[in-house]
Amino acid sequence: MCVYISIQYKDSTTFKIKTSYNRMKRANLFTKVNSQLRTCPLIPVNKALKPCFLLSVLITFLLILSDGVEAAAGTNKVTNIGAIIDGNSRSGKEEKTAMEIAVQNFNNISRNHKLSLHFKHPKGDPLQAAYAAEELIKEKKVEVIIGMDKWEEAALVANIGNQSQVPILSFAAPARTPISTSLRWPFLIRMASDGSEQMRCIAALVHSYNWKRVVVIYEDDVLGSESGNLALLTEALQEVGSEIEYRLVLPPFSFLTDPKDVVQDELMKLQNQTEARVFIVLQSSLPMLTCIFGEAKKAGLVGNDTVWIVANSITSFLDSVDNPVFSSMEGTLGIKTYYSSNSSYKRFEALFQKIFRSEYLNENDFQPGIQALRAYDSIGIITQAIEKLGSNIRSPKMFLNSVLESDFTGLSGRIRFKDGMLSDAPTLRIVNVDGKKCKELDFWLPNCGFSDTLYVEQGKGRCRNSDGGKTTGGLSGPVIWPGDLNGRDPKGWAMPTEAKPLRIIVPQRTSFDKFVTFRSGEKRPVGFCVDLFDEVVRRLNYSIPHVFVHFDGQYGDMIEGVYNKTYDAAIGDITILAERTEYVEFTQPYAESGLSMIVPFETEDTTWIFVKPFNLEMWMVSCAIFIYTMLIIWFLEHQTNPEFRGPRKYQFGTAFWFTFSSLFFAQREKLYSNFTRVVVVAWLCVVFILTSSYTASLTSMLTVQRMKPNFSEFEKLKKDKLNVGCDDDSFVQQYLQDVLGFDHDKIKVFNRENNYTTEFERNSIAAAFLELPYERLFLNQHCKSYSGSKATYRFGGLGFAFQKGSPFAADFSREILCLSEDGNITFFEEKWFAPSPECSTSATNNNVESLSLRSFKGIYIVSAAISTICFLLFLIRLFRNSRPHQEADGGHLTPGGKSGSSSGDRITKYFYNGEKTRVPRRASTFAQALDKDEWGSTKWEYVSNSDNLENN
């Protein structure tokens, strides 16, 4: 809109000054002055100048300079911009103010191009938005349309833009971007990102505190626009192991005649149908948000161990809500798009607050939100495109391409496009409602996760949850939670109270009552499981009021009762199975589990048990070292020791008797050679070790009952069609049929521990299949009569069961691990599973294995080496002492011309075993050599005839 102001002077010359619509005030002021000048009388020029004429010239000159307009009329280019916003909403008011500021800034500095804004307010109706777009294009001749906070509006307006080839800049984007969006709406530019990054942030926040179940609340609209974000949140939660347990969908606030009653009824249904207390509000108008939190606080849903998280669309206007709403939202966490507070922002903020305060007096807060910043940047995108194109602005496609090529940093962040939408995922900020303000906590950085600073890439901060939120840890800053938690994090679960305690189901009867049982006349159960449960509860940093409910049924029915929320938990000797984990949440197992086979002892034939302490290899090597030692002793002693002389049989018999009797340390023969004594010492060491080991091994074999149970024998049981037994209230019976292949009619079930011994004594069953904890308990009482095999088939162990998503399961698991690590759990095991007196000192291993050569190889090597060394030393001395006698006999030659005796002949004769005879005291040559024994041996009077050499 333009206004022309004319000033007439005496010479009838008229100056026309063109000013924009935004300069109306100054134009009106100038018109008023001009009207006053018209009342002045016309005076000829050649006369003295009058003050009114000089004043009119001065005002005209100042207006020309201030507007930057040429005196020549009609030379400015005006670009009409259409804006479709909700002028009644807070975001619409902020967008309108921000766009006007941006347009004014551009018009102030541009001399030949002006912008003109045309607003339309469809009041949230997408059809009205489409009609407004047609009107702007046809009547106002707009060349670009901006706005549309809802995707439904943007989609319909984009269709109008395609038909008229008018670029559309939308402030909204779909939660899920369809693949064909750019092809379907080529003139649509989305100044927003999809909701995937925000949903990942919420899911990571849920997982960081180990919340497994959440409740989603949102205010629906006619078109169901939140379905896309709901699907994204569902997928993001599944990736981190959580899920949406309940969806609370509220109708639009404007459709409700009594919104408080509707919200109250829905919250009552929520309390009765779910135990989850993590509430995520995806979408809500401000009136509905006020109603939700007000009624939730009355219902006790905003308090201890509850969590409230609001999405970006709600957090963006939290600063503008009044104090009553803030008081009911104490401790709420919000997701907020981050923007930098640089110098440009501060200048904009000051101007925005001034204008917004003057135009909207009924608003409580005058801070610009992310909507205002995006609206301001949208005008910046248009002005940059205008500067690039110059006079080619009339070409829609060129203008569109110029907009899509934008790349700059605006107030809302980095502005660049890819496939018709912002290419950079937004940086988010976690805020916490604290009193009357929102306290900023951690950042959420794309491809990084939570961070305490914005500059992780420069090493100035730490990045957590870089795996997409799959690790726990919580936020770095202190968080204000609803209620009073004494410094701990909320459980996000309906915590038990004295009025509504935790209902815990306990089996009334078990085969082994040491685990859990109800004694006659007592309502509280006793047993190992109950003591362990009480100890875990005592160690927790919060109280759990609870009551025990006895249950007379199968374990599978107990799991079903927890699954359908009839009971809150189940404790007892419950086996963790993969099938059961689909219905309940198990704790860390407190005992390992596996399938074991119990069989009675069998008396083993002991006829040849005396040879079993050593295996065959050991016997063979022992005999070999015995013979070798015997030969060494004979060789060293038979020449000089009279007890080793005589006929050959006598010599070997004496050597064998001496060596054998040394096994029992009963040898009586005297030894004359020090070499022999060394050999015998080494041999006696071997004998001592062998006899001790043999005695110990044989004793074990004779005192421990012998049997050979083997789990593989169940194949023989099946083949022979023998009966087996198991518990009647466990899964083992089905397991024996489905996995091990036993016939149904060959499986007998029992419900008491004593039934097994009775059936074994009657020979009704050949074996019993028990889980490993039961097997140990059974053998602790019947170790003298039964034995168990090694558990080959493993299960998950024994644990407690809680409802799916319950935080108690994780807390109990942590405490059970602590009890196991510090050894305190053994106290309960010793209390309840102590063996009977006859089994307390019983050997735990019934299979005593034979001793092998590997255990005695060292001592055998040492003994053989000593014997060999002594033998070699004796030979060396023999050779050395025989050499002088050989030289002395060198002159006595035989008739053949040879010496009467040689060294080889003498050695050969040494090994000859002839009859022992008495000889004169004069010794032979070998006897003389022996007399010179360096070791100081006694001179022998008995020498062999083979050593007497004739001198003739």
Secondary structure, DSSP 8 states (H G I E B T S, - for coil): --EEEEEE-TT--EEEEEE-GGGHHHHHHHHHHHHHHHTS----TTS---HHHHHHHHHHHHHHHHHT--SSTT--EEEEEEEE--TTSHHHHHHHHHHHHHHHHHHHH-SSEEEEEEEE--TT-HHHHHHHHHHHHHHS--SEEEE-SSHHHHHHHHHHHHHHT--EEES---SS--TTHHHH-TTEEESS--SHHHHHHHHHHHHHTT--EEEEEEE--TT-TTHHHHHHHHHHHHHTT-EEEEEEEE--GGG-SSHHHHHHHHHHHHHHH--B-EEEEEE--HHHHHHHHHHHHHTT-SSTT-EEEE-HHHHTTGGGS-HHHHHHTTT-EEEEE-----HHHHHHHHHHHHHHHHH-TT-S-----HHHHHHHHHHHHHHHHHHHHGGGGG-HHHHHHHHHT-EEEETTEEEEEETTEE-S---EEEEEEETTEEEEEEEEETTTEEESSS-TTTTSS-EE-TTTS-S----SS----SS--TT----SB----SSS-EEEEEES--SSTTT-B--TT-SS-BSHHHHHHHHHHHHSSS---EEEEEE-S-HHHHHHHHHTTSSSEEEEEEE--TTGGGTEEE---SB--EEEEEEE------TTGGGTTB-HHHHHHHHHHHHHHHHHHHHHHTTT-GGG-SSHHHHHHHHHHHHHHGGGT--------HHHHHHHHHHHHHHHHHHHHHHHHHHHHHHS------GGGHHHHHHTT--EEEESSSSHHHHHHHTS---GGGEEEESSHHHHHHHHHTTS-SEEEEEHHHHHHHHHH-TTTEEE----EE---EEEEEETT-HHHHHHHHHHHHHHHTTTHHHHHHHHS---HHHHTS-S------B-GGGTHHHHHHHHHHHHHHHHHHHHHHHHHHHHHHHHGGG-B-TTSSBS--HHHHHHHHT----B----SS--HHHHHHHT-TT-----S--BGGG-----
